Amino acid sequence: MTPETIGIVGIILLLVLIFLRFPVGLSLFIVGFIGIGLINGWEVSFNQLASTAFSVVNNYGLSVIPLFILMGLYLSYSGFGKDMFNAVDKCLGHFRGWLALACIGAGAIFAAISGSTNASTATLARVAIPEMSRFNYQLSLSTASVAAGGTLGILIPPSVILVLYGAMTNEPIGPLLIAGIIPGLLLTLFFMLTINLWVRRDPTVAPLNPNPVPVWERFLSMKQIWPFLVIFVMSIGGIYFGWFTPTEAGGIGAMAAFLTSVFSRRITWQKLSDSLGEALRITAMIFIILVGASVFGKFLALSRIPMQLSSFVAGLEVSEYVILVLILIMYMILGMFLEGIAILVLTLPIVYPLIIDLGFDGIWFGVIMVMMLNIGLLTPPLGLSVYIISGVVREIPIQAIFRAVLPMLFTMIIFTVILVLFPEIVTFLPELSRQ
């Protein structure tokens, strides 16, 4: 068989393994190992096995991943999520649908220290949905606002997905994280606008606040979110101004989160053990995936499929935006069936070189890709965020939650189109930070 044929068979085998729910990292590892052996011989394949694993794990830049994860887990296990939601709740209490708006605002703030959609969605679901039920919100609005707020977790820095994207494409991690700030804030506003239009069109979905707090109490309530703001400014602000590297920012953020939890007397030995254990499990999973993705990427390079595809596309007499739209449609379809990290490691070795050859900015595409992964979190039949919410709100059928998130899904698609038409929204801050 030719290298190209072996590559195509390898991609098909990988898809089959992933659809059968075989671990993503091991799937990538096995297919890449066998593919390299068939193309270049088994001795080369075993050599790649050892060298690739060491080079990935020994990459200093990737040490930011466990630090950002730990930063979010410290504050999550310490119960700051409820305080944050209550503070935003008071600030927005004079609007109809104030709790749904507070859910979006709290999601944006929690995203600034979490970096994980699953963690953000689970925290918001546990805190916000019972509160909205107490005020007789319709479950359609409450579940939609939780799902939308949770998706901000991998867009607003520190985003683990953007770090993984940078590790796989060699795009600088600092500018990638900074690139998510403006899109994340704008998407937060878009979600809030969607909720505002929703409750205006159908006031029965959300009541007015019977006891809105006075203005002075709204300002006082903001003291509850100071840990999030301080840690975000210290870590991401430090990256932006060039005070320290992303890894140093992660270390400072994790230590600040730990000290905040200790001095507030909110963390116990059990909570500390749980947060460290979960951080260890998540980090191990991510690094296994990265090692597998690196082996699989080398296999694809040997198969020459990325180069053949780039040459084929370059010969097409169509606009680069037509090809981009086809790529984004492909991501929407994949998002219906595959988890975000699986999509990332499966497609990037092929899609990223193609995007660069078409003349698009790599950092900009990283944010666009995050948006497509976020859309996949809300689309059936997989829709991981919807399943997380379903685990909290067992009384509502999962099909009803999928219907409820449709307005948020349309908002995300419209916002992605805006980012494609106006890439400066993404690239402005990274370019400014380089000056």
N, C-alpha and C positions, 0 to 999 in steps of 0.2 A: 504493500500500500504506500501511496505517496504521503509526505508529511501533512499535506492539506486534508487528505481523507482521514488520516488518523486524528487530526485536530477536530474535524466535524464529528466523528464518532465519539471522541472524548467529550465534546460539549453536550451531545445527546445523552451520553451516559451520566454526566453530571446532573443534568436536568431530571433524569429519571430518579437518581439517588435522592435529590432534594425533594422531589414530589413525594417520595416514599418516606419522608421525614427522617432520613439518615442525617446525622450531624453534619452541618455545613462544612466545618473545618476539616473533618475526616474525609468528606466527599471530595473536596478540592485536593486534599493531600493524595488520596488514592489515585484519582484520575490523572493528576499531574505526574505522579511517580511512574505510573504505568506508561503514560504517553511519552515521557522522556526516554524511558527504557526502550520502547518500540522504535523511536526515531534515532536515538544516539547510542543505544546500548545500555545494558543494565549496570555496568561499572560506572558510567557517567551518571546514571540515575541515582545510584547509592551515594556518590560523591555530592551530588546536588542536595540530597536529603540532609546530609550533615551540615554542609556549608550554609544552606539557606536557612535552616532552623537557627543556627548560631547567629547569623547576620541579622535576622529579624529580631530575635530576643535581645541582641546586644545593641540595638539601635537606641541611642540616648534620647532621641526626639520622641520615641513612643512611651517613655516613662511618664509623660504627661497624662496618659490615659488613666492609670490607677489613681493618680492624685486628684484629677477632676471628679472621678467617680466617688472617691472617698469624701471629697468636699461636700458633695450633694447628700451622701448618705448620713454624714454626721448631723447635718441640720434636719434632715428628714426624720431620723430616729429620735431626735431631740424634741420633736413636736412643734417646730417653728412654723410648719405648714398651716396649722390652724390659726395661729396668731397673724400670719400674713394675710390669710383669707379674711379674717375679721377686720383687719385694718383697712383693706381695700373695700370691704363691704360698707364700712362707715363713710368712706370718702365718696362713694357713689350712691349712697342711700337715698338721695333726692330724685333719682331717675326711676322711671318704671322699668321693671326687669333688673333692678339694681344687683341682685344676687348673681344673675347670669353674667352681667358686666363684670362683677367682682371676680367671678370665676376666670374670665379671660385675663383680667389684670393680674390676678394671683398666679395664673399659669405663666405669664410673661416674667414675673419676678422670680418664680421658682425655677424657670428655665435658665435664669442667669447664674444659678449655682448648681444645677442638676446635670444638664447635658444629656438627659435621657428622656425620651418620650414616655416609655413605660412607667418610669418612676413618677413623672409629672402627672400622667393620667391617673395612676393609682392613688396618688396623694389627693388630687382634686376630687376624685370620685368619693373617697372616704369622707372628706371634709365637707364638700359643697352640696352633694346630692341630698343628704339627710336634712341640711339646712333649708334647701329649696323646697323639699317636701313639706317641711314644717309650715312654710308660708303658702302652700297650695299652688306651687308652680306646676304647670303641666310637664310631665316627664319628657316630652319631646324637646322642650326648650332646655331643660336641665341637663339631659344627656348630651345634646348637641353642643352646649357651651363647655361641658367638661371635655368632650372629644376634641373640640377646637383648641381649647386652652392647653391641652396636653401636647398637641403637635408642635407647639412653640419650643418644646424641650430640645429638639435637635436642630433648631435654626438659630436661636439666640445663643451666643457663646456663654459658657464653654460647651461646645457640641462635640460629643465623642465621634459622631458620624463624620463631621468635617475633619477631625484629626485622622480618622481612618482613610478618608479620601486623600488627604495630604500625604499620608504614609505610602499609599499605593501609587500616587501619581508624581511624587516628588515636588508637589506644589508647597510653598512655604506655609507652615501651620499657623504662624502668627497672623499674617494677612488674611488667611482663610477664616480664622475666628473673627477677626475684625469685620470682615465682609458680611457676616451675618447680623450685625447690629441694626443697621437701618432697615433691611428687609424684615427683620423680626419685629421691630417697633411698628412699622407700617402695617404688617399683617395683623398685629394686635388691634390697631385702629380699625382695620377692615372688618375684623370679627365683631368688634363692638358696634360698628355701623350696621352690620347685618342684623345683630340682635335688636338694635334700636328700630330698624325698619320692620322687623318681625313683630315686635310688641305693639307698634303703631298700627300695623295691618290687622292684628288680632289681639286686642288688649286682654282677652280672657286667658292667654297663656301665662301671664305674669301679673300679679297685683301691684298696686302702689305700696310703698313702704308705710306702714301705719305709724311708725315712730322714727322718722329721720332725725339724725343727730344734728345739733347746731354746728355752725362753721368752725368754732374754736375747738370743738371736740374732734372734728375731722382732722385738723392739723395735729392735735395731740396723739391721735391714733397712729400717725405715721411713725412714731417712735418704735412701734412694734416691728417694723420692717428694716430697721437700721442695720441688723446683721447682714442682710442680703445685699443692701446697697454698698456697705463698706467693703464686703468681701469682693463684690463685683468690680468696684472701682480699683481696689488693690490689685486684683489679678488681671482682668482684661484691660483696665486703664494702664497698668504697668507695661503690658505688651504693646499697646498703642503708642505710648510715649517712648518706647525703647528702653525702659528702665531695666527690664529683665526678659529672659527668654520665656517661651510658653511653659517649659518644664519648671523653671523657677517660679513662674506665676502659679502653676498648679500646686507646688509645694507650699507657697505662701498662703494660697487660698485654703488648702486642706488644714494647715496649722491654725489659721484664723478661725475656721469653722470649728475645729476641735476646742480651741480655747474659749470661743463663744459658748459652746455647749457646756463646757466645764464651769465657767464662771457664772452662767445662768442657772447652774445646778439642775440641768434638765437631762443630763446623760448619766445613766447608771452603768455598772460594770457589764450587766447583761446587754444593754443597748450598744455599748462600745464593742462588745464581742460580736453581736449580730451585724453591726455595720462593717466591721473589719472582715468578717466571714463572707458577707455578701459581696464586698468589694473584691475579695480574693477570687470568688467564683466567677464574677463578671469579667474580671481582668484575664483570668485563665482562659475563659471561653473566647474572648476577643483575640488573644495572642495565638491560640490554636487556629482560629480562622485566618489570621494574618500569615502564619507560617504556611497553611494550606494554600492561601491565595497567591503567595509568592512562588510556590512550587508550580501551581497551575499557570501562573503568568509566564514562567519560563518555558513551560510546555507549549503554550500558545505562540510564544515568540518563535520557538523552533518549528512549529507547524506552518509559520508564515501567513496565517490567516489574517492577522491585523494588517499586515503590509498589503496583502492581496486585496483586502476590502477597501483600504485607503486608495489604492491604485484604481480600483473599479469605480469608486465614488468620484474620484478626481476626473475620471473620463466621462462622467455624466454631464450633460448640458442642462443642468437645473440649478436653481438658486441654492446657496448653502442653507437658507432658511427653510426650504422645502425638506431638505435632509434632516435639519434640526427638528422640524415638526414630526417627521416620521420617527425619529429617535425618541421624542417625548411621548408619542402615542405608544411606542413599544414599552416604555417605562410604565405607562398607565396600565397596560395589559398585564405586565409582569407583576405590578403591585397588587393585582387582584388575587394572585396565587402564591407569591413568594414574600418572605420577610425581608425587611430593608437591607440588612447586612448581606444576606444572600444575593440580592439583586446587585449590590455594590460590587462584591468580589467576583460575581459571575460576568458582569458586563464591562467593567472599567478597562480591563486589559485590551478590549476590542474597541470600545466607544471612545475612550479618552484620546488615543492617537488620532482617531478620525476627527474629533472635535477640534483638536489643535491644527490639523491639516486644513480644516475648513476656515481657519482664521479666527476662531472664537477664543476668548480669554479663559484660561483654565480655572482661575479662581471664581469667575462669574459662573462657569458651568457647575462648579461644586455646589453653589447655592441653589442653582436651578435643579440640580439632581436631588438635593435635600427636599425641595418643594415637591418633586415627583414622588419621593419616598413617603412624604407626609400624606399626599393624596391617597397613596396605596394603603395607608393606615386606616382610612375611613371607607374603603370600597369593599363590597362583598366579592367573593365569599370569605376571604381571609380576614381583612380588617381588624388587625390586632387590638387597636385602641377600643373598638366597639366590643370586643370580647372581654377586655379588661373591665369596661363599664358594666357589661352584663354580669360579671362576677359579683359586682357590688349591688346592682339593681336587679335582683332576680325576678321581681314581679312583672317586669316588662319584657315581652318577647324580643329576641335579638333582631328579628326582621323589622320590628317597630323602631329600634335604635338606628338601624341602617337608613330607614326612611327619614328619621328625625335629623340626621346629619347632612342630608342633601343640601340645604341652604349653605352650610359651611363648606361643603365640597365644591359647590359652584363658586363660592368666594375665593377659594384657594386656586381654582383653575383660572379665574379672571386675574388674580394677582400674579400668577405665573406668567400669563401673557404680558402683563405690564412689565415684569422684569425682563422678558425677552425683548420687548420694544424699547425699553429704557435701561440698558445694562449699567448705566452710570449710577443707578440706585445701589447696585452691588459694589461697583469698583471705586466709588468716590472715596470712602474712608481708607481702604488699603493704599490707594495712590497717595492720599494726603499724608498717611503715616510714614511713607517712604521719603517724603520731602524734608 
